[in-house]
Amino acid sequence: MKPSICLLTAVLFAALPLRAEKILLVAGGAKDAVGIPATEARLKEPFGVDFDRAGNLFIIEMAQGNRLLKVDAAGSLTHVAGSGKAGFSGDGGPALAAEFNGPHNLAVLPDGNVLIGDTWAGRVRKVDVKSGTVTSLTGYEVPGEKAKNSGPYCITLDFAGTKLYLADLTRIHELDLVSGKCRVVAGNGKKGRPEDGAIATEAPLSDPRAVAPDRKGNLYILERGGNALRVVSPDGKIKTVVNATGAKGGTGDGGPALAATMNGPKHLCVDLDDNVIIADAESHLVRKFTPKDGKLTRVAGTGKPGRGTLGGSPLECELARPHGVTIHRDGTLYITDSYNNRILKVVK
């Protein structure tokens, strides 16, 4: 190809507009029913979602619902587990009769079964999807009277699906799902701001609300009370990467992440490029931390609470306390817009 033709081709491609992102509804409507399209079905305080390998979407509802729901590939919503009544009962019996108590998060195992962070019950529950039964995992348990302040607020699998990370507002635990052994990987049980370079297990944390590993052996910890994102490197040392001061706010997008502020962030996940997606709940934003350049950018939300119109740019869509973010294996971002009782996705 002649140089002039190559130049012309490059100019033409550069002139083509990039495909704009859109934010769309996945689940959440006005009808109090199941067995109907998920976009029409009413959700009751959804807090998180995850996928199985068949592409089914599972939704966990917090205290207003105490249910596990499923959206299949056809878009139909069904009720999988949880009677809707708050409590701790039903192990060994039918999943639909089991009681959960304020579950905040979930994780789907490689075999398709679902783990639930049954937060105020202080346990991790397992739903066998095929048999329709519920059990509790051994190795991690918080006594009932302490569960509300230190139950499993976030559970996240490693990429092999054999280790479960748990955030319980004081420490980060790693539960080996093969051996059943549990160990602390961050936090000394005291509340405070960790010093950069400190040994993670000897450092204080300020209300660690969520945890997620990346593919390089790093472990990211999101603090609600500290309004910060920390990272534990493979050598076990911790440092702050978002919001060095810990000040409340929703500022700093597009600039250095250490200079940015957050307000009560609740959940995080790692995308296909090992960037960290953050549900900055009380800022009503979804944001992205990019480790390569150390910057924080806005992904969705305007910073004002509201029920934004769908079908347009995610940056122009108001959210209301998003409590969950999940990356599908195809790279699509799913947002749990909790106080609007809906699940959204960002597509191109």
N, C-alpha and C positions, 0 to 999 in steps of 0.2 A: 504494500500500500504506500502511495506517495505521501511525503511529509505533509503536504497541503491538505490531503484527504484526512490524514490522522488528526491534524489540528482542527479541521472542520467537525469531525466526529466528536472530538473532545469538547468542543464548544457547545455542540448540540446537546450532548449528555449533561453538561453543566447547566444548561438552560432549562432542562426538564425539572418541573417542580417535584419536590420530595412528597411521597404519599403521607398525608397528614394522619396523625393518630386520632382514633375515635374512642369514646368511652360508651360501652353498651351494657344493657341489663342482662344478667344471667338468671337471677332468681329474686323474687320479692314482689308480691302483688297485694291485692285486697281480699282475696277469697281465703277463708279459713278452712282449707281442705287440702288433702293429699290425693295423689293419683291424677293430678291435673298438670298442665304446663307450669314449670317452675316460675316463669315470668308472671303468672297469675296468682300463685300461692303466697299466702301471707307467711312471713318469717317473724319469729319472736326473739329479738335480740341476738342475731347471729354474731359470733365472735371469731370464727376461723373456718377455713376450708382446706381440703387436700384432695388429691386424686389417686385412684388406683391405676394399675397398668392398663386396664381396659378403657380408661378415659372417663369413668364415673366420677362425679364430683360429690364429695361428702361435706356436709355443713354441720357444725356444732353450734347449738344455741345456748346462751348463758342462762341466767336465773329466770328470765321470763318464759323460757321454753324448756330448758333441761332435756333437749331432744337431739338425736342424731338423725339427719336427713340425707337423702341421696338424690342427685339429679343424674339421670342416665343419659346416654348418648343422644336419645331422641328428645331430651329436654323435659322429661316428665319427672315430677318430684314425688318421692315416696318416703314414708316414715320407717326408719330402720331400728332405732332403739330409744329407750327412755319413755316413761309413762307421762312425763310432764310434771310430775309431782317431785318437789325437792326432798332429797333424802339420800340414804346409802343402803340400798337393798337390792336383791335380785341376782346375786352371784350364783351361777350354776343353773339359772332358770331362763325363761324367755326374755330376750332383749327388750321387747316392747313393754314388758311389765317392770323392768328394772328402774330404780330411782337414781338419778344423778343430782349433784348439788353444786350448782354454779360452775359448770365446766367452761373453761376458758379457751381450750385449744385441743387439737387432735393431730394425729399423724397416721398415715396409712402404711402398713407394713408391705414388704414385697409380695407376700402371699394374698394380699387383698383385705386382710383383716384390719380393723381400725382400733388404734389406741386413743383413749380420751384422757386428757388431763382433768380429772374430776376434782377441781380445785378445792372447794370447801368441804369435800369429803376426805381430802388428804391422800388420795389414791390415784393410781393409773389404772383405768379399766380397759379391758380388751373385749371388743365385740367381734365374735366369730360370725361373719356375714353369711356364710353358707348354712350353718346350723341354727343361727338366730339366737345365740346364747351370749351371756356376759360373764366374765370373770375379772378378778383383780390380779395385777401383777405382783409378784413377790420381789423383795429387795429394796423397795422404796415405799415408805408409809409415814404419814404425819398424823399423830394422835388427833382425834376429832376436835378437841378444844383449841388446838393450835392451828388447825388447817386453814382457817379463814385468813390468817396472817402469814402463813408460810406453806400453803399447799402448792401443788404444781401449776403455776400460772402459765407456763409455756412448756411444751414438749416438742422436741425436734429430733428426727432420726439423722444418723450419719449417712453418707452416700451408699454405704454397703447395706444399710438397714439392719445392722446388728447391734448398734449402740444407740441409746436414747439419752439425749441431753435434757435436763429439767432445770427450770428457773423457778425458785420458790420465795423470792423477795429477800433472801438473805445470802444464799449460796447458789452456785451452779453445780449440779451433780451429773455424773455420767453413769448410766445403768447399762451393764453388759447384758443384753437380752439372751445370750447363750448360757452364761454361767450364773446369772442372777445377782452378780456382785455389783455393788454401787460404791462409788467413790466421789469425793469432792474434787472439782477441778478449778474452782475459783471461789473466793470469798472466805473470810475467817469468821463469819457469823456476826460481825459488828457493822454498824451503819457508818459510812463515811466515804470519802473520795480517795481512791487508790492513787498512789504516787507512780508516775511513769517509771517503768523498769523494775517495779516490785515483783516479788514472787506472787503469782495470782492467788494461791491458796492461803497466803499470809496477809493478803490485802483486804481492806473493808470494801463493801459495795453499798450503793445507795438504791435500794429497791430494785434489784435486777428483775426485769419483767419478761425478757425474752432472750433466747440464745440460738445461734445457728453457726455451724461449721462451714468453712469454704473448702475448696478442693486442694488447697496448699497446706492444710494442717492448722490454719488459724481458727480461732473460736471467737465469734463476735458476741458481745453481751450488751444488751440495751437496758439502760436504767431509766425507770420512770421518775424516781425521786431525784436522781442526779441529772436528768435531762441530757444524758450523754450516751455516746456509743464508745465502748471500750473494745479492745482486741487482746486476746491472749495468744501469743505467738507459740510456735511448736516447742520452744525452749521453756515454756511455762511462765513467761513474764508478761505483765499486763501494761497497757498504755491507753491513753485517751486519743481518739481519732476524730470525734465530732463533739464540739462544744467544750472547749477547754475550761471555761469559767463555770459551767453548769447553770448559767442564767436561763430563766424561762423566756420563751419567745418563739417566733417562727421566722427569724431573719437570717440573712447570709447566703441565700441561694445564688449559685453562680460563682461564689468565691471560696476561699479556704474553709474547709469544714471545721477546723479548730476554732475559727472566729464566728461560726454560725451558732444560733440558739435553737433549742427545741422546747416543747411544752408537753410534758406527760406522755412521751412516746410509749407505745404499748406492744408493738410486734415488729419483727423483721424477717427477711428471708434473703437468700443469696441467689442472684440471677446466673445465667449461663456463662457470664464473663467474670464471675466472682465479685461483681459489684453488690453492695448491700442496699436493699430496698427497706425503707423504714415507714411504718405507720405512725406518724407523728400526731397522735389522736387528738390532743387538746389544742393543737394548731390547725386541726381539720385539713391536714396535708398528707400526701404520700411523697417521700423524698428519696433521693438516691445518693449514696456515698460511693465515690469512685476511688479506690485505693491507689490507682496508678498516678493520679494527679492531686489526690488529697482534697477534692472539691465536693461540695454538696449542691445538688440541683433539685428543683421541684419537678415532680412527675405527674401529680394530679392534685386537684383541689385549688381553691383560690385563697385560702387562709381565713375565710369567713364561713361560719356554719350555715348550712342550708341544704335543700334538696334540689341539687342542680339538674338542669335539663340534660337528657342523654342524647347521644347521636353526634355530638360535636367534640371539640377538643377537650381532653381530660384536664387541661390547665384552666379551662373556663367553667368547669363543673364543680359546684359547691358540694362538699361532703360534710357529714356530721359524725365526728368522732370515729374515724375508721380504726378498727381494732385488729385487723388482720390483713396480711399481704402474702400472696403465694405465687410462685412462678411455675407454670405448667412446663412439662418437658419440651414443648415446642417454643418456649420463651415468652408466651403470653402472660401478662400480669393480671392477676385476679385480686380485687380489693373487697374486703368485707366492710361495707359502709354501715356500721353497726346501728347507729341511732336513726338511720333511715330505713333500717330493716331490709336491706337489699345487698345482693352480691353483684359486683360489676366486673367488667374486663376491659382492658385497653388493647385495641387492635389497630393495625395499619390497613 
